[in-house]
């Protein structure tokens, strides 16, 4: 009998929709579909360290509530119920949004879980329960650029107490000069500090890496700090506690809690290290334009207008912006512009209002 090509194509499309192959129809035993708890180790093993840290708590919540369910038996309503629980049980923090971000985070984690399920061929995209739930609409960001007076007060508060003023001052200076994220700062190693050219190599989210200019003064302070606290081999961490252990995220929590006790407005507005990133990048964008600010931030995504493909800035442009921001020359800054920029840079720069030598 002659095979009808149209019927064959229809049959193949139906099998693909069902997530089956022709071999599945002739197999004596149906394929085994794992439960959520059984499949979770596969998801965790395939995830990056940053993804595991971000979604780990939500994945554990899924395993606790739905662990005995087959991954193809979880319903959209089950995921939505977990989202409601996460929202209602969110811990109140200085920058909390009444649990809204906790609910959004749960949906993102569930989608990441089912993205792996789909990639491994257990389900097709249309059957993912996590992708049938809409994320809560993200509220407008409350972060803003801090004023020079606010930056001066924060730096003064950081230097006025605490059990490790040197580390705290270095952290604030590092983040304000580079606009880097916390993970980028904590990942720094001795080998990633170039004191000769005043650069650090930042490794941040998405596996991105970039060389970022810092002032020669900060480069020297970081090198002295690392070696005085036990850094010897190139792979040793750059930032250390006084006991020689590498600094952790906990240091940031303690730092801002201490500053908030001295400056009530810091605690009331929920100001964190990421506000320093907003402050620096806003200053750079206002004076040097979008392209330089984008390079300064280390943004590499291609979303947005097609013009972003052409609006680019190199390391020398970033170094020139840093020289203007800090009022200190940089070896990679464009020499023709540096003197004029440093001389004429706005006195609104927060570095003109603080004593950098305190670090």
N, C-alpha and C positions, 0 to 999 in steps of 0.2 A: 504494500500500500504506500502511495506517495505521501510524504510528510508535507503538511501545509505550513509554510514558513510563518504565516501570520499567527497560527495557533501556537507554534513553538515560541514565538516572541512573547505572546500573551502568557504562556505558561511560565516562561522565565521571569517575566515581570512579576507574576503572582508569587513565585518562589522567593524572589528578592524581597518583596514586601513582607513576607512571612519570616524572613530571616533564615530560609532553608536552602539547601542545595539538592541536586538530584540524588546525590549519595545518601542524603538523610532519608529519602523516601524508600530506599532499598535496604537500609540498615535494620537489623533485627531489634536493636534497642534504641530508644529515643535518646538524643543528646542530653546530658545532665546539665541543668542550669544551676549555677551556684547561688547560695543565699547571700544577702548583703554582708553578713559577718565573714563568710568564706571568701568573698571577693575583695573585701577591703584591703587585705595585705597586698594584693596585686596592684591596687590603686596607689597605695602608699609607696610601694617599691618603685613605681614608674614616675612618681612625682619628684620635683626638685626639693631641695632642702627648704627653700623659701615657701613653696606651696604647702609642704607638710606643716610648717610652722603656722601658716595662715589658716589652713582649713582643718588642721588636726582635731581641734575641739569639736567642730561641727560633724566631722566624720565619726568621731566617737559617739556623739549624740545619736547619729543615724544608726550606728551599730547597736546601741543600747535599746533603741525603740523598735527597730525594724530588722534586727540581726537575723532572726529566724525566717524572714520572708525571702522567697526567691527574688532575684533582681528584676525579673519580668512580672512579678506579682505585686510590686509596690505601686500604689495608686497616687495620682496627683494630689488627692485629698490628704494622703498620709504625709506627703512632703509639706503641704500647706499647714497641716496641724503642727508639725515640728517648727515651722516658721513662727506660728503664733506663740508656741511655748518659749521659743528663744527670745521673742520680743517681750513677752510678759516677764520672763525671768532674768532679763539683762541687768547686770550690775550697774548701779548708778556711779558714774565717773564725772570728773570735772568737765569733760567735753562730750558727755553723753547726749543722745537725741531721743530720749524716752524709748530706747530699745529698737528704734527704727533700723539702725545700722546692723544690729544683731540679726534681725529678720532678713535683711538683704544679704548678709554674710552667709546665713544658712542656705539660702537659695543658690548663691554662687558656689558653695561647697558641694551641694547636691548636683548641680550641673557639671562641676568638674568630675565628680564620681561617675555620672552617666556618660560623660564624654569618653571616658576610658572604656565603659561598657560597650558603647557604640563602636569605638575604634577596634575593639577585640571581636566584633561581630556577633555579640550576644543579642543585641537589639538594633533596630534601625532608628534613625533620628526621630521619626514621627512617633515612635512608641515610648520615648523618654518621658517619664512622669515629671521630672524636674524642669524640663523645658516647657511644660504646659502651664507653669505657674509664673505669673508676672512678678518681677521684683518690685518691692515697695519703691515708689518714686523717690529719688534722692533729693533731699532738701538742699537749698542753696548753702554753699560753704560759708562758714562764719569767719574763716581765717582772713587776715588782712596784713598789709605791711605795717610794721611797727614804726612809730615816729622816732626821730633821733633822741628825744628826751626819754621815751620809754626804753629804748635800747640802752641808754646811759644808766638808767635806774636798774635795769636787769643785770647789767654787768657789775655795777657797784654792789648789788645784793649778793651776787654769786661770789664776790671776793671778800665779803664781810663775815663769813662764818662757814660752818661745815667742817667735816673731818678731812677734806682733801681739796683745798682751794686751788692748788696747782692744776689738778686734773679738770676741775669744773671750769676754770678759766680757759684752759686749752680747748675743751669741748665747745664752749660758746664761740671762741675765736675761730676755730676750725669750721664750724657750721656757718658762721656769718660770712667768712671769706669765700667759701666754696659753694654754699647753698646745697651741700650734699645731704643725703638722707642718713638716718641713724645707722642703718645696716652698712652703708658705705664706709662710714667712719670706723665702726667696730671691726670691719673686715680688713682694715689697713694692716700691712705687715712692714717690717723694716725694709725689705727689698723694694717696697712700693713708694719709698720716699727718696726723691732725688734732690739732695740739698744743693748741688751745683747749679741746677737749672730751676730750682724752686718749684718743683712739681710733686704731686702725689698721683698714684694710679688708683682710681676709684672703681670698685666692683659693686654694682648696684642691681636693682631688681631687673628681671628679665635676662640676666646673664650679661648685661652690658658692662663694658669697661671703657674708661677714658682717662687720659692724663689731664689733670686739673691744676692750673697755676695757683700757687699760694705765695704769700710774701716771703722773702728771704728770712725775715725775722721769725715768722712762724715755722718755717722749715728748720731753722736752727733750734727753736724751742722744742719741737717735736722730737728731733734727733737726741737732744740732751735728755728729755724726759724718758724716752724709750731705753736708752742705755743706762741711765741712772737707776731704772727700775728693773733691770735684769735682762733686757733684750740683747741677744748676742748673735745668734744665727739669723740669716736673712728671712727665714719664715716666721720669726717671732713676731707677736703682735706689737703694734706701735703704741697703743694706749693701754696703760696698766694702772691697777690700784697700787697703793703704797706697799702692799705685801707682795707685789710682783705678779699677781694673777692678772690676766687680761680683763679689761673693762667689759661690762655687759650692759644690756638694756636697762637693768635695774638702776644703774647710776643716773640715767636720765630721769627716771621716776623720782628718785630721791632729790635730785637737783631742783626740779621744778616744784616739788612739794615744799622744799625749803625756801625757794624764792617766793612762792605763793604765800607763805606765812609772813614774810617780810613786806610783800607788796600785795595787799588784798585784791587789787584789780587784776593781777595775774591769775590768781585762783578763780576769781569770778568769771573771767572770760575764757578760762580753760586754755591758756597759752602754753604751747609746747615747743619743742625743737623745730617742728615743721613750720612754725610761724617765722623762724629766722630765714628759712628758704624763701617764703613769700616776700619777706622784707628785702633780701638781697636781689632777687630776680626782678622785683618791681623797680628797684633803683636802677638796675642795669637796663631794663627795657625802656624806661623813660628817657634815658640819656644816650643809649647806644642802639636802640631799635630791637625789633623782634628777633632778627636773625642771630644777633650776638647773645640775647637772653636765652634763646633756645639752645644754643651751643653751651652756654654757661650752665644751664640746667641739666645738660646731658640727655636731652630728649632726642630720641631717634625714630619715633613712630612716624608713619606716613599719613596719618589721618589729617584731615583738614584740607584747605584749598591747595590746588595744584602748585601754587606759587611757592609753597614750602619746599618743593624739590629744588628750587633755585636760590631761595633765601638761606644761605649758609654762612657760617663764620668759622674761621680757623683758630688754632691755639693762640696765635699772636693777637687776634682781636679780643679773645677772652682775657689774655694777660694784660692788654691795654685797659680793658674795663676794670680789672682788678686794681691796677695802678691808680686809676681815677677814684675808685671806691675807697681805697685805703690811704691814698696820698703818699704811697711808697713806690719807688721805681721797681720794675720787674725785668729780669734779663731777657725775657722773650717779648716784652711789649714793643710795639712799633716805635722805634726811637724818634721818628719825626713828629709823632703825636704826643709822646709820653710827657715831655716837659710842659707843653701847653696844657695838656689835660690835667696833669697833677697840679699845675699852678692855678688853673681856672676851675677845677672841679668844684661842684656845689658844696658849700659848707654844711649842707643838710646831711651829708654822709655820716652815718652813725660812728664811723671810725674817727672822725674829726672831734668826736665828743667823748671818746674813751681813751684810756691809757693802755695801748697795746702791750707795753713792756711789762704789765702786770702778769702776763702769762709766763 
